[in-house]
Amino acid sequence: MSMILANLQALQARIGQACDRAGRSRDSVRLLAVSKTFDAEAVRQAWLAGQRAFGENYVQEGVEKVQQLQAAGLSGLEWHCIGPLQSNKTRPVAEHFDWVHTIDRFKVAQRLSEQRPAELPPLQVCVQVNVDGGPNKSGVQPEQALELAQAVAALPRLQLRGLMCIPEPAPDFASACAVFGRARALFDALNERGLALDTLSMGMSDDLEAAIASGSTLVRVGSAIFGSRHYPASA
Ligand SMILES: *Cc1c(COP(=O)(O)O)cnc(C)c1O
């Protein structure tokens, strides 16, 4: 059995346990396999194990993998851009990805909408929120999330699906839940204001239990599937 298959099975069990403990159904949490810095062969191994949704941080690296795996004939792949996105790099993302999790400025959303090819379905997007005030993190401040979300939801070629956050690592389970809980509260508040959000993208290899306990609907996991990342990818 390949290491990636074994890791995916262990991870599915971990997600299942976290769902049980939170009193949630197993199918309320999706797994996004974060394949940044790993090659197309690693993605193919995960695909053979049944994984379909993959996350990439670096536009050029991601587009290369999308094209390689398309050429290899793999079907049903869903590609998520989860890295910071500059407005001069939106076009390849609009043309090759299915989702973008990191919308933190209207200008980026507007360009993605303009550049989304007409023959593709709308690009699925999340607004990134800086829930813990981390100094190095992108994302809108929570107070600005409603305004940005409403503007994004009105763009014709985007479909707003929810919120995403990447909080700083927390010292323990309870403090992780406190921070993830703020994202959940904001998600609920936006839905009360009429936005039909169904995706709360939060939780990674080290904190997915706390994220699931706090209402995450999509965990983004890299190292627990593919192993530790040894080389920096080119941006
Ligand atoms: C790299 C990355 C992940 C995955 O992190 P792991 O700790 O390897 O699970 C998740 N989300 C984002 C935004 C990332 O950049």
Residues whose N, C-alpha, C, O or C-beta is under 5 A from the ligand:
A	BS01	LIG	V34 N57 I82 M204 S205 D206 R220 V221 G222 S223 A224
